[in-house]
Amino acid sequence: MDIQLLPIHWVYLVFIGFILTLLIKRRDTTMICVVGIFALGLLATETLSGSVSGVFNSFIYATKELMGTIMIISIIVAMSRVLIRTGINETMVAPLTRFLRTPALAFWGIGIIMMVTSWFFWPSPGVALIGAVLLPVAVRVGLPALGAAMAMNLFGHGIALSGDYIIQGAPKLTADAAGLPVTAVMEASVPLVIVMGLVTTVTAFWMMRRDIKNGTWRDGLVTSGTGDKGSLLSSDQDAKLNLSPKMRKALALIIPVLFALDVIAMFVLNLQGGDATALVGGTAVFILIGVTLLAHRNQGLEQTTTYLIEGFVFGFKVFGPVIPIAAFFYLGDAAFTDLFGKVLPEGSHGIVNDLGVALAGVVPLNGAVGAVTLTVVGAITGLDGSGFSGISLAGSIAQLFATAIGSGAAVLTALGQVAAIWVGGGTLIPWALIPAAAICGVSPFELARRNLKPVLIGLAVTTVVAMFLV
């Protein structure tokens, strides 16, 4: 596990500090990310042309990695445009207004529904299904769009994904690396997931209510050059399309049934992750085509393309600022070798994982320090934005620490898993939380800032609890 750190590792670490500082200060990070990619490329290739080309190629790499998310968001937005213009969306969500009658009920209701859905199907397809249906209800009863995004994000990509008790992808990776049974890691994670979830969501809700009351709340809505809000709710409200009330009610019933059939198909066919998202996206495309033909009649062929263009414009507008920062952080994992060749030391598993191993090798070994170290290592490995790429490392380090301490292997493994997924799985890293941000039409950077304090407080409290459990 002894890894030699090169200047590349230290330069990467310095730029991480710069980027996080700028994010906290609400400054744009595009330029510093490009400079960071250039600097890493210069160290790796030792040529000006190679480093300059590396900037462009890193953008291509990031776009390829994010393309699935760009597609699902763009298609859901396109579908939502025609549903809003026809009034189907309003008819569809009307029955839910009796349950989500206040901002507080909307926040907790959306969160709990998102958590349960994400346990079975993971958060990305869950966001697409739930956001399109429940966001209009939440906004109507007074919950800000950013508040709805926080609820979906913290409950789905945070609580549900960090435990992953149904699909068990995360605990299997960490348990295998630590040499433990999956059930042992899952059992050890239960109190940690509960503490982390409660502290984070309650803190986030309290801070939201406080800032709204004090008038300091920033909703972070994505805006276009004309000043139109970029959320799913902002589509051509001045040009309602005529559909008979009977047809509108029928479609308002059929569309949720189609998505419910998607959920059943995911369960029966064991579809997860990208496969589940693709099923939702394909269904949305056919809904878009069907409703557009019914609403626009002779102009249906042309209008289908128009709606798709609107969706893609929105998707790329939201993702545009994110690609440079994603490109930089992807270099912390497999992207570096793909773009610049085998420059890292023998036995390296990527810049981020090397830094995590180095940190674990220089700290004293006891229960308290072990817990803090696993939280920090998990958080560092989550900086690449996937949440999953570094949890095997967290399991390996937990096993080393537990051997030295004499106990706590399962708890330390679960703690590293929770920290990695909360940071990288979609609550703090802007490009990882794009699905929730884009569905709600808010800036992913603003969503990351709103999540920052609650998640850090949650990690601190959870780490203290883990110290007593080791």
Backbone torsions as a table, in degrees:
resi	resn	phi	psi	omega
1	MET	NA	2.0	-178.6
2	ASP	-79.3	116.8	-177.2
3	ILE	-118.3	131.4	176.2
4	GLN	-80.8	125.8	178.3
5	LEU	-89.2	130.5	179.6
6	LEU	-99.7	169.7	173.9
7	PRO	-53.3	-31.5	178.0
8	ILE	-57.0	-43.3	-179.7
9	HIS	-61.5	-44.9	-176.3
10	TRP	-69.8	-39.1	177.5
11	VAL	-63.1	-42.7	177.7
12	TYR	-59.0	-44.2	-179.3
13	LEU	-63.7	-41.0	179.0
14	VAL	-62.2	-43.8	-179.1
15	PHE	-69.2	-31.4	173.3
16	ILE	-59.0	-44.2	177.7
17	GLY	-59.9	-44.1	177.9
18	PHE	-60.2	-46.6	-175.4
19	ILE	-65.3	-45.4	179.5
20	LEU	-63.4	-37.9	177.9
21	THR	-62.9	-44.0	179.5
22	LEU	-65.6	-39.1	178.4
23	LEU	-61.5	-43.6	179.9
24	ILE	-64.0	-36.0	-178.7
25	LYS	-84.4	5.6	-179.8
26	ARG	60.7	37.1	175.7
27	ARG	-105.7	155.4	-178.6
28	ASP	-74.4	143.0	-173.9
29	THR	-110.0	1.1	-173.6
30	THR	-57.0	-49.4	-175.5
31	MET	-63.4	-43.5	-177.9
32	ILE	-67.2	-32.5	177.2
33	CYS	-66.9	-42.6	178.4
34	VAL	-63.3	-43.0	178.0
35	VAL	-62.3	-40.4	178.7
36	GLY	-63.4	-43.4	177.9
37	ILE	-62.2	-42.7	179.1
38	PHE	-61.4	-44.7	-179.1
39	ALA	-63.3	-43.9	178.3
40	LEU	-64.2	-40.2	178.0
41	GLY	-64.5	-37.9	179.0
42	LEU	-65.2	-41.1	178.1
43	LEU	-67.9	-36.1	-175.7
44	ALA	-77.1	-42.4	-173.7
45	THR	-99.5	-23.4	-176.7
46	GLU	58.9	24.6	175.2
47	THR	-134.7	145.6	179.9
48	LEU	-67.2	-41.9	-178.4
49	SER	-64.8	-40.2	179.7
50	GLY	-64.5	-38.6	-179.2
51	SER	-73.4	-38.0	177.6
52	VAL	-65.9	-44.3	177.4
53	SER	-63.2	-33.4	-179.8
54	GLY	-61.5	-32.7	177.8
55	VAL	-61.7	-50.9	-179.3
56	PHE	-64.2	-45.6	-178.2
57	ASN	-64.1	-32.4	177.3
58	SER	-67.5	-34.5	175.8
59	PHE	-64.4	-42.4	178.3
60	ILE	-61.9	-44.5	-179.7
61	TYR	-59.8	-47.5	-178.7
62	ALA	-63.3	-40.0	179.9
63	THR	-63.9	-41.4	177.3
64	LYS	-61.2	-43.1	-179.1
65	GLU	-65.1	-34.1	-175.5
66	LEU	-92.9	-5.6	-170.3
67	MET	-60.0	-39.1	178.8
68	GLY	-59.6	-42.1	179.1
69	THR	-69.3	-40.8	177.2
70	ILE	-57.9	-43.6	-177.3
71	MET	-64.1	-49.0	-176.2
72	ILE	-64.6	-39.9	179.1
73	ILE	-65.3	-45.7	-178.2
74	SER	-61.4	-41.8	-178.1
75	ILE	-70.1	-41.6	177.6
76	ILE	-62.4	-40.1	177.9
77	VAL	-64.1	-44.5	179.1
78	ALA	-59.3	-45.5	178.3
79	MET	-62.0	-43.1	-177.7
80	SER	-63.9	-33.0	178.6
81	ARG	-57.3	-49.5	-177.0
82	VAL	-72.6	-33.1	177.5
83	LEU	-65.0	-37.6	179.6
84	ILE	-71.0	-43.2	-177.7
85	ARG	-66.7	-28.6	179.2
86	THR	-88.3	-10.1	-177.6
87	GLY	82.4	2.6	-179.8
88	ILE	-64.9	-40.6	-178.3
89	ASN	-59.1	-42.9	-179.5
90	GLU	-64.1	-42.6	178.2
91	THR	-65.6	-38.2	-175.1
92	MET	-66.7	-37.8	-174.3
93	VAL	-94.0	-6.2	-176.4
94	ALA	-53.7	-44.5	-179.0
95	PRO	-63.1	-24.0	-176.7
96	LEU	-77.1	-18.1	-176.2
97	THR	-65.3	-23.3	-179.9
98	ARG	-71.5	-21.1	-179.8
99	PHE	-96.7	-36.0	-179.0
100	LEU	-104.7	76.8	-170.7
101	ARG	-95.6	-12.9	-179.6
102	THR	-132.6	161.7	177.1
103	PRO	-57.7	-38.5	-179.2
104	ALA	-65.8	-45.8	178.4
105	LEU	-63.2	-36.4	178.9
106	ALA	-65.5	-44.2	-179.1
107	PHE	-61.3	-53.0	-176.9
108	TRP	-72.7	-34.4	178.8
109	GLY	-64.9	-49.2	178.5
110	ILE	-61.4	-41.5	-178.7
111	GLY	-61.6	-47.8	-177.3
112	ILE	-67.1	-41.7	177.5
113	ILE	-62.1	-41.2	179.0
114	MET	-63.9	-41.6	-178.8
115	MET	-62.7	-47.9	-178.7
116	VAL	-63.4	-44.0	178.6
117	THR	-61.7	-41.8	-176.6
118	SER	-69.2	-28.8	176.1
119	TRP	-59.4	-37.4	-175.8
120	PHE	-89.9	-32.1	-169.8
121	PHE	-130.2	6.3	-176.5
122	TRP	69.6	160.0	-165.5
123	PRO	-73.0	-34.9	-171.8
124	SER	-59.0	-51.9	175.4
125	PRO	-66.6	-29.0	178.0
126	GLY	-63.3	-41.2	178.1
127	VAL	-60.5	-44.7	-178.8
128	ALA	-62.9	-42.5	-179.1
129	LEU	-68.4	-47.8	-171.2
130	ILE	-80.3	-41.5	-177.1
131	GLY	-60.7	-44.6	-177.6
132	ALA	-63.4	-28.4	-175.8
133	VAL	-94.1	-44.6	-170.9
134	LEU	-93.4	-21.5	-178.1
135	LEU	-58.2	-46.6	179.7
136	PRO	-59.4	-37.1	178.1
137	VAL	-64.2	-46.2	-177.6
138	ALA	-61.3	-45.3	-179.4
139	VAL	-65.6	-36.9	-178.4
140	ARG	-64.1	-34.2	-178.9
141	VAL	-90.9	5.1	171.6
142	GLY	106.8	2.3	175.5
143	LEU	-81.0	124.9	179.0
144	PRO	-60.6	151.8	179.3
145	ALA	-57.9	-37.8	178.4
146	LEU	-66.3	-33.4	176.1
147	GLY	-66.2	-39.5	176.5
148	ALA	-65.1	-39.7	177.6
149	ALA	-63.2	-40.5	177.7
150	MET	-61.0	-44.0	-178.7
151	ALA	-62.1	-49.0	180.0
152	MET	-62.3	-39.8	-175.9
153	ASN	-68.8	-51.3	-175.7
154	LEU	-69.3	-40.1	-178.9
155	PHE	-77.6	-34.8	-177.1
156	GLY	-86.3	-67.1	-178.0
157	HIS	-73.3	-15.8	178.0
158	GLY	-96.0	-79.3	-173.7
159	ILE	-62.0	-54.5	-173.7
160	ALA	-65.2	-45.3	-174.7
161	LEU	-73.7	-32.9	-178.5
162	SER	-70.6	-27.5	174.8
163	GLY	-89.6	-46.5	176.8
164	ASP	49.4	52.0	-171.4
165	TYR	-77.3	-20.3	-177.6
166	ILE	-93.1	-56.5	-179.0
167	ILE	-74.8	-35.6	173.2
168	GLN	66.0	27.3	176.7
169	GLY	-68.9	-47.0	-178.0
170	ALA	-66.4	-52.3	-178.9
171	PRO	-63.3	-27.9	178.0
172	LYS	-67.7	-42.1	179.3
173	LEU	-62.6	-47.9	-178.1
174	THR	-69.9	-40.2	-178.7
175	ALA	-64.5	-42.6	179.1
176	ASP	-61.2	-42.3	-179.1
177	ALA	-67.5	-31.3	-179.0
178	ALA	-90.4	-4.9	-179.2
179	GLY	70.6	34.5	-177.0
180	LEU	-120.6	157.5	171.7
181	PRO	-66.3	146.6	179.6
182	VAL	-59.2	-40.0	-178.4
183	THR	-61.6	-33.7	-179.9
184	ALA	-65.4	-43.5	179.2
185	VAL	-67.9	-40.5	179.3
186	MET	-63.1	-44.1	178.8
187	GLU	-63.8	-40.6	179.9
188	ALA	-68.3	-26.9	-176.7
189	SER	-80.0	-19.0	-174.2
190	VAL	-56.1	-54.9	179.5
191	PRO	-63.5	-33.8	-179.3
192	LEU	-68.8	-43.5	178.7
193	VAL	-64.2	-40.0	179.1
194	ILE	-64.0	-47.9	-179.7
195	VAL	-62.7	-48.3	-179.8
196	MET	-59.9	-44.6	-178.5
197	GLY	-65.4	-47.1	-178.9
198	LEU	-64.0	-48.8	-177.6
199	VAL	-62.1	-45.0	-175.5
200	THR	-68.5	-48.4	-176.6
201	THR	-69.8	-40.1	178.2
202	VAL	-64.9	-42.5	178.4
203	THR	-63.3	-44.8	-179.8
204	ALA	-62.0	-42.7	-179.9
205	PHE	-65.9	-44.1	179.6
206	TRP	-62.2	-43.2	-179.9
207	MET	-66.5	-36.2	177.7
208	MET	-64.2	-48.0	179.3
209	ARG	-62.0	-41.2	180.0
210	ARG	-62.9	-45.6	-176.6
211	ASP	-70.2	-35.5	176.7
212	ILE	-64.9	-42.7	179.5
213	LYS	-64.6	-38.0	-178.2
214	ASN	-83.7	-6.9	-179.5
215	GLY	78.0	18.4	-178.7
216	THR	-105.6	9.0	-178.2
217	TRP	-75.1	134.7	174.1
218	ARG	-116.6	119.5	-173.9
219	ASP	-81.2	-15.7	173.8
220	GLY	63.5	30.7	-179.2
221	LEU	-67.2	140.2	176.6
222	VAL	-75.8	129.2	-178.6
223	THR	-120.3	151.3	176.6
224	SER	-97.2	-179.5	-177.9
225	GLY	-64.0	-24.7	180.0
226	THR	-86.9	-3.3	-179.9
227	GLY	89.2	2.4	178.5
228	ASP	-72.3	137.7	176.0
229	LYS	-63.2	144.2	-174.9
230	GLY	-94.6	8.3	-176.7
231	SER	-77.7	175.2	179.5
232	LEU	-65.9	-14.0	-175.0
233	LEU	-88.4	-1.9	-165.6
234	SER	-105.9	29.3	-172.1
235	SER	-97.4	108.8	165.2
236	ASP	41.0	55.2	-178.0
237	GLN	-68.6	-16.4	-176.1
238	ASP	-83.3	-4.5	-173.9
239	ALA	-131.4	67.3	179.3
240	LYS	-67.4	137.9	178.6
241	LEU	-90.8	144.6	-177.3
242	ASN	-85.5	118.5	168.7
243	LEU	-129.3	143.8	178.9
244	SER	-63.6	147.0	178.5
245	PRO	-53.9	-36.7	179.9
246	LYS	-64.9	-44.3	179.0
247	MET	-65.5	-40.4	-179.3
248	ARG	-63.2	-42.7	179.6
249	LYS	-67.3	-38.4	179.8
250	ALA	-63.7	-45.0	179.7
251	LEU	-67.8	-34.6	178.5
252	ALA	-65.4	-23.6	176.0
253	LEU	-87.5	-41.2	-175.6
254	ILE	-66.2	-42.0	-174.1
255	ILE	-63.0	-49.3	175.9
256	PRO	-61.4	-33.3	178.2
257	VAL	-64.0	-40.5	178.7
258	LEU	-62.5	-42.6	177.9
259	PHE	-69.4	-33.8	175.9
260	ALA	-64.7	-38.3	175.8
261	LEU	-63.5	-34.6	174.5
262	ASP	-59.8	-44.3	-179.3
263	VAL	-61.8	-43.7	179.0
264	ILE	-63.2	-42.1	-180.0
265	ALA	-63.9	-38.9	176.8
266	MET	-59.0	-41.2	-177.8
267	PHE	-72.3	-46.7	-176.4
268	VAL	-68.8	-41.5	-176.4
269	LEU	-92.0	1.2	179.0
270	ASN	57.8	46.0	178.2
271	LEU	-87.0	132.1	-178.6
272	GLN	-136.1	162.5	172.2
273	GLY	53.3	-124.3	-176.3
274	GLY	-62.6	-35.5	179.3
275	ASP	-65.4	-41.7	178.7
276	ALA	-66.6	-42.2	178.4
277	THR	-62.3	-40.7	179.7
278	ALA	-62.5	-37.3	178.6
279	LEU	-64.2	-44.5	177.5
280	VAL	-62.4	-43.3	-179.2
281	GLY	-64.0	-43.8	178.7
282	GLY	-62.6	-41.6	176.8
283	THR	-60.8	-42.3	179.8
284	ALA	-62.7	-37.0	178.6
285	VAL	-62.9	-45.0	-178.9
286	PHE	-69.5	-34.5	174.9
287	ILE	-63.9	-44.2	178.1
288	LEU	-57.0	-48.6	-178.1
289	ILE	-63.7	-47.2	-177.3
290	GLY	-62.4	-48.2	-178.5
291	VAL	-66.7	-39.4	-179.6
292	THR	-63.4	-42.4	178.5
293	LEU	-64.0	-39.8	179.1
294	LEU	-69.3	-37.7	-174.2
295	ALA	-82.6	-38.6	-174.5
296	HIS	-100.6	-11.4	177.8
297	ARG	52.1	-109.8	-174.4
298	ASN	-64.1	-24.7	-179.8
299	GLN	-94.3	8.7	-174.2
300	GLY	-61.0	-38.9	-178.2
301	LEU	-62.7	-46.9	-179.0
302	GLU	-70.3	-38.6	-176.6
303	GLN	-69.4	-29.1	175.9
304	THR	-58.6	-45.3	177.9
305	THR	-64.2	-40.0	-179.6
306	THR	-60.8	-44.1	179.3
307	TYR	-65.3	-40.4	177.8
308	LEU	-62.0	-40.3	178.2
309	ILE	-62.4	-44.0	177.7
310	GLU	-57.4	-43.1	-179.8
311	GLY	-64.1	-44.0	-179.4
312	PHE	-68.5	-37.0	176.8
313	VAL	-61.3	-44.9	179.1
314	PHE	-63.6	-46.2	-177.6
315	GLY	-59.1	-46.7	-177.6
316	PHE	-75.1	-26.4	175.7
317	LYS	-65.9	-39.0	178.9
318	VAL	-72.5	-39.5	-175.3
319	PHE	-81.9	-20.6	-175.8
320	GLY	-50.0	-52.6	-178.6
321	PRO	-70.1	-15.9	-173.3
322	VAL	-87.4	-29.1	-174.4
323	ILE	-58.2	-44.4	179.6
324	PRO	-61.6	-42.4	-179.1
325	ILE	-71.2	-36.2	175.6
326	ALA	-64.1	-40.0	180.0
327	ALA	-59.4	-41.7	179.6
328	PHE	-64.8	-48.7	-175.0
329	PHE	-72.0	-27.9	174.7
330	TYR	-62.8	-26.6	177.5
331	LEU	-64.7	-16.5	177.6
332	GLY	-74.6	-10.2	-178.0
333	ASP	-123.1	-135.1	-172.4
334	ALA	-67.5	-22.9	-176.2
335	ALA	-60.0	-32.9	-176.3
336	PHE	-61.4	-48.3	179.3
337	THR	-67.2	-38.8	179.3
338	ASP	-61.6	-37.2	-174.6
339	LEU	-91.0	-35.3	-172.0
340	PHE	-118.7	0.8	178.3
341	GLY	85.5	-174.7	-175.8
342	LYS	-84.0	81.5	-178.3
343	VAL	-100.0	-26.7	-175.8
344	LEU	-73.7	161.5	-176.1
345	PRO	-62.1	159.4	176.2
346	GLU	-59.4	133.2	-179.4
347	GLY	87.9	-0.5	179.2
348	SER	-71.8	143.8	175.6
349	HIS	-116.3	27.7	-179.5
350	GLY	111.5	155.6	-175.7
351	ILE	-58.5	-47.6	-176.1
352	VAL	-63.4	-47.0	179.7
353	ASN	-64.5	-36.1	176.9
354	ASP	-61.7	-41.8	178.8
355	LEU	-64.5	-39.3	177.9
356	GLY	-63.6	-42.2	178.1
357	VAL	-64.2	-42.5	-179.8
358	ALA	-63.0	-39.9	178.9
359	LEU	-63.6	-43.8	-179.0
360	ALA	-64.1	-26.2	-176.5
361	GLY	-82.9	-9.3	-175.9
362	VAL	-114.9	3.1	-178.7
363	VAL	-101.7	148.2	175.6
364	PRO	-68.0	152.3	-173.2
365	LEU	-103.8	109.1	167.0
366	ASN	-153.8	174.8	-172.8
367	GLY	-59.1	-47.1	-176.8
368	ALA	-66.1	-48.6	-179.7
369	VAL	-66.2	-36.1	177.7
370	GLY	-60.6	-42.5	179.6
371	ALA	-65.2	-46.0	179.2
372	VAL	-61.4	-43.8	-178.4
373	THR	-63.5	-42.7	179.6
374	LEU	-64.9	-35.8	176.5
375	THR	-65.0	-45.4	-179.1
376	VAL	-66.1	-44.6	179.0
377	VAL	-61.6	-45.4	178.0
378	GLY	-59.2	-44.0	179.9
379	ALA	-64.0	-42.1	-179.7
380	ILE	-63.4	-44.8	-179.1
381	THR	-68.0	-20.1	177.2
382	GLY	-80.0	-7.8	-176.2
383	LEU	-67.1	-14.4	177.4
384	ASP	-78.5	-7.0	172.5
385	GLY	89.4	2.2	178.9
386	SER	-98.5	-32.1	-177.4
387	GLY	82.4	-30.0	-174.9
388	PHE	-99.2	-23.1	-172.8
389	SER	-65.2	-29.2	-174.8
390	GLY	-106.8	1.1	-175.3
391	ILE	-74.0	-22.2	173.0
392	SER	-65.7	-38.9	175.9
393	LEU	-62.1	-42.7	178.7
394	ALA	-59.4	-40.7	177.7
395	GLY	-63.8	-40.7	179.8
396	SER	-64.6	-45.3	-179.5
397	ILE	-67.2	-37.4	177.2
398	ALA	-60.7	-39.6	179.4
399	GLN	-64.8	-40.5	177.9
400	LEU	-63.5	-45.7	-178.9
401	PHE	-65.1	-44.0	-177.6
402	ALA	-63.5	-36.7	178.0
403	THR	-63.1	-42.2	-179.6
404	ALA	-70.7	-38.9	-178.0
405	ILE	-78.2	-35.6	-179.2
406	GLY	100.8	1.8	179.3
407	SER	-166.8	172.6	169.5
408	GLY	84.7	16.8	-176.6
409	ALA	-60.1	-47.0	-176.6
410	ALA	-66.6	-41.9	-179.0
411	VAL	-64.8	-46.7	-179.9
412	LEU	-64.1	-39.0	177.5
413	THR	-62.6	-46.1	179.5
414	ALA	-64.1	-37.2	179.8
415	LEU	-65.1	-44.7	176.8
416	GLY	-61.1	-38.8	178.2
417	GLN	-63.6	-46.9	-179.3
418	VAL	-61.4	-45.7	-178.5
419	ALA	-64.6	-44.5	-178.0
420	ALA	-62.5	-42.5	-174.9
421	ILE	-78.1	-36.5	176.9
422	TRP	-64.4	-37.8	179.6
423	VAL	-77.7	-52.1	-172.1
424	GLY	-95.7	-16.8	-175.4
425	GLY	-79.4	-8.3	174.8
426	GLY	138.1	24.9	175.9
427	THR	-119.6	-21.2	-179.0
428	LEU	-122.4	-31.2	-177.1
429	ILE	-86.4	117.9	-168.2
430	PRO	-52.7	-43.1	-176.5
431	TRP	-74.5	-19.7	179.1
432	ALA	-78.7	-26.7	-178.9
433	LEU	-100.3	16.0	179.2
434	ILE	-59.4	-40.1	-178.2
435	PRO	-53.0	-49.6	179.7
436	ALA	-66.7	-41.4	-178.7
437	ALA	-64.3	-44.1	-176.1
438	ALA	-70.5	-40.7	178.4
439	ILE	-59.8	-35.6	-178.7
440	CYS	-91.0	-4.4	177.2
441	GLY	71.4	30.2	-179.9
442	VAL	-117.1	162.8	-179.9
443	SER	-69.2	129.1	176.7
444	PRO	-63.2	-28.4	178.8
445	PHE	-70.2	-39.7	177.8
446	GLU	-67.3	-37.6	177.1
447	LEU	-64.3	-40.7	177.9
448	ALA	-62.4	-40.3	179.8
449	ARG	-66.2	-39.9	-179.9
450	ARG	-66.7	-32.9	-179.3
451	ASN	-79.2	-21.3	-168.2
452	LEU	-57.1	-56.9	-176.4
453	LYS	-63.8	-47.6	178.4
454	PRO	-58.6	-41.2	-178.3
455	VAL	-69.0	-41.1	178.6
456	LEU	-64.9	-40.6	176.5
457	ILE	-63.3	-43.2	178.5
458	GLY	-61.3	-43.2	178.8
459	LEU	-63.4	-39.5	179.9
460	ALA	-63.8	-47.0	-179.4
461	VAL	-65.9	-42.1	180.0
462	THR	-63.7	-37.8	177.8
463	THR	-63.8	-42.0	177.7
464	VAL	-62.7	-42.6	177.5
465	VAL	-61.3	-41.1	-180.0
466	ALA	-63.4	-32.3	178.5
467	MET	-58.8	-36.4	-179.3
468	PHE	-80.1	-18.2	-178.2
469	LEU	-93.6	-17.0	-178.2
470	VAL	-65.6	NA	NA
